[in-house]
């Protein structure tokens, strides 16, 4: 196995330093803000042109945020399209592989690789991309994608660098999510009423949704039936005026931050 020479080692050191510096800058943001800032820092720290963050919750893969240095408007459209498509993890071979193995992947021919979700690859007009898991404990709770549009081919280094970045920022995103859903308290320790009319039980359900718990798991934790959990989830989505669980997590985090 060859060892990088002096210039290569210096470049690797520079890239790793940029990853750590980016991680430090992300600590001050709320969960909702991180959905955009993580893709942005991915591009700036790792040398990509575009990056996309998707949250994985209860079998859904939902677009969180995207960054495109050259076309911010197209980035916003891409998030809307990804949410409208609403793909299930079970229907995404590549993502299922990354989630289950908790390892990154390099796709060199997005238009012909049978594992790739063709609809989004077409909308993104991407030929090649890398994807890495954000993991907490033994669970992948988000996926980070990145590509380059300037003609420089992606390689194994890009894959490993993205994985390093995803591993570095995963605790930041997870902690921000928990912080967003911890019930606010006043100086005397009394619970602060949320800015939205969730009941205490709905707030408990939402906090567990933030942790990625399924309806069955929430029922076990709160000693209520799965049918009751589903009813609470529907009320939460209605009150937050969102379409799915992942949007509820992001919306509530922004409201209570």
Secondary structure, DSSP 8 states (H G I E B T S, - for coil): -----HHHHHHHHHHHHHHHHHHHHHTTS-HHHHHHHHHHHHHHHHT-SEEEEEEEETTEEEEEEEEESS-HHHHHHHHHHHHHH--BGGG-HHHHHHHHHT--EEES-TTT-TTS-HHHHHHHT-S-EEEEEEEETTEEEEEEEEE--SS----HHHHHHHHHHHHHHHHHHHHHHHHHHS--B-TTS-B---SS---HHHHHHHHHHHTT--HHHHHHHHT--HHHHHHHHHHHHHHHT-SSHHHHHHHHHHHH-
